[in-house]
Amino acid sequence: MQKIVKYLIIATLALGLQSANAQEKQYKAGIVAFYNLENLFDTINQPEVNDEDFTPTGANLYTGNVYLDKLSKLESVLSLIGTDITPDGFSVLGVAEIENITVLQDLINQPKLKPRGYKIVHYDSPDKRGIDVAFIYNPKYFKVLYSEPLFVPLKGDDGLPYFTRDVLYVYGMYDGEPMHFFINHWPSRRNGEEASAPNRALAASVAKAKIDSINAADPNAKIILMGDLNDDPVSPSVTKTLGATGDLNKIKDNGLYNPWVKYYKDGIGTLAYGDAWNLFDQIMMSNAFLNKDQKGFFFQKANIFSKEFMIQKTGRYKGYPLRTYDYSIYQGGYSDHFPTYLLLLKEK
């Protein structure tokens, strides 16, 4: 009798498990990523910009072999981002520190990336070093409907225009759903964090003005802002100018949710300087992504992509991202930043 009861219990548990499995929801995954590619230049001297160091005869001895090796290294990182979740990897990717569209075309045509059929949105920025931001997307997931560069009107101490990277705005359909993307590379901390803070606040205000106009037309718009902000998740440009917060209970109607605040407060970053970690490479989103009970894509988690092969093992940068150059000495690395990405889910 005890054996019969035992078998009945096991059978009941098994049926219950099958029933639970049958009711489990299935989701479609989308990977939205950002990566500062650390000076992805071609080898050609462009007289109108300051790119002389990244030429074969320049300070960095940036030869064709170095360029090809750099492309191969970046390919090895990009080909892996998100593939533990979906074999397609990232569906959209914002990038910074690229010289022109040609270097991106060379990158997406690398053997591990070419089969995915990536496309590019790019505009030449007025930055004096000639570096730009850009948007790479998989047409299987995303269809571009509109894009434009947003000018950041900086001025130097002499009152004359000081040119930096534009903010790139891209709008389109992400798996049939309207979505807005902003790709940023805000002014650096040269001359000190505090002295240069107004420049980053101005760049943030350019993006925020566009975000506010989108929200005015559609309060439920799905908006993603990403980039190398040269500021941390707790910096005023992020918390005050953008109105971004890591507290789900404090997000304003036209504000942004920043999932990187906890990472930063826990001492986790995407680049290191002076034995301290910063988290400049952030991806934020509007309120519309936070409700998991919806038909469209919602936010699931944020990750920093950092594999062992991307980390410096020796020397003064031990434990940091394995960079391309140490001053003018080629290190054969990847980038001095780690990439970041969001996992978005949508119920099938």
Secondary structure, DSSP 8 states (H G I E B T S, - for coil): -HHHHHHHHHHHHHHHHHHHHHH---EEEEEEEEEEEEEE--SS--TTSS-GGGSTTSTT---HHHHHHHHHHHHHHHTTTTTTT-TT--SEEEEEEE--HHHHHHHHTSTTTGGGT-EEEE-----TT--EEEEEE-TTTEEEEEEEEE---EE-TTSSEE----EEEEEEEETTEEEEEEEEE----TT-HHHHHHHHHHHHHHHHHHHHHHHHH-TT--EEEEEE-SS-TTSHIIIIIS-EES-TTS--TT-EE-TTHHHHHTT--SEEETTEEE--EEEEEEGGGS-SSSSS-EEEEEEE---GGGB--SSTTTTSB--SEETTEE---S-SS--EEEEEEEE-
